[in-house]
Amino acid sequence: MGSFSKSVKTCFEIINELYIAVGAGFLGMGVLLRHGFQSHQTIKCFSVIGITAACLAFVFTWEKQKIIANKKKVVIITGCDSGLGFSLAQHAAECGFTVIATFLTLDSKGSNEIKRLYGGYIIQIQLDITDSTSIQNAVQTMEHYFSKNAGYCLHALINNAGVMVFGEFEWQTEKLIKHQLEVNLLGTFKLTNAFCYLLRQHKGRIITVSSHCALANLPGISVYGATKAALSSWTDGLRVEMAKYGVQVISFIPGSFTTETNIMSRQLQNVQEMHENFTEEQQRFYNDYFKRYNIYLSFITSPPEPHKIQDEKLFEVFENTLLDKYPSTVYKYEPLRYKFYHFLFKFSPVQLRDYFVTKFMAMPEYKNENLSEDDFEDLGGD
């Protein structure tokens, strides 16, 4: 029994040292080597270091196996009317995939622009992910497409469609909160559920566009951030469920492209609704702050003409979600500013973190200075 216990202890020590060495890299290897000379366990330490060095060499030199894109691999992308979806649809087509781009309306500016640029090369279908009938029509369209195109397969369903209402939580009405939940969360659930059997048949992949807000929720978009955090959690569970059927589930976190999308195209109407539903106390308490807050936001709420985002690094990361044969669970693209602040958010004490969040958002400060109700007209209110 004593010999058995000693063997177990030795195995535990080796595993523990391997964990330290791999985690700490070359620094850990140096520490273990020094320990080996001091404890006269050189052979064991050299064995651990050899395994660690091999692991590090594998990690830094191994290139992920890639899938070759071709016309028989079909990619479905939701929310292509503008911004990220509009851009991803074009890039996936340029990679060589057959792209099914979905639009809330087929007469939108984004739909017309893609038709002008690509003709029938990018197939367009109408889809409202909050409408069960619209979802079922989309599934039937794809069933018909695959029955008419032998050898074609559903390579990826990209859940991109989303909406955002910018405003403090107390300001947001039940209607505005419900709409974000129905599109960002429930709509994504319903659409993915409807396509699950096709994804199983074709052993495709589910790519869900998440957000940095899922990692660190932010003031002003707490409801939006909550929907993205829920999607991130759902993706974790779904990934394990679908793996046994050969379906890969991936989370894609792009950088911030608010000014290049129509995700906030209804912000002025949302502001009006919030203000109209204020109580008399809220009107008095928030009047000046609410006005300054939304004047500040007005610079980023005008929907731009649809155009492809010009960021090669973004598309490089996106390509990996589609082409990596053994994909990572999360693909993240972020500008340096995001990396810096999110690092601070993660490791700072709460009080300091909240300070950094405030600096990151750079929103107008609250001041208890109330203006007259007429000043709201500057925001476009009635």
Beta strands, then each sheet from edge to edge (+ up, - down):
strand 1: 73-77
strand 2: 98-103
strand 3: 122-126
strand 4: 153-159
strand 5: 205-209
strand 6: 248-253
strand 7: 330-332
sheet 1: 3+ 2+ 1+ 4+ 5+ 6+ 7+
end
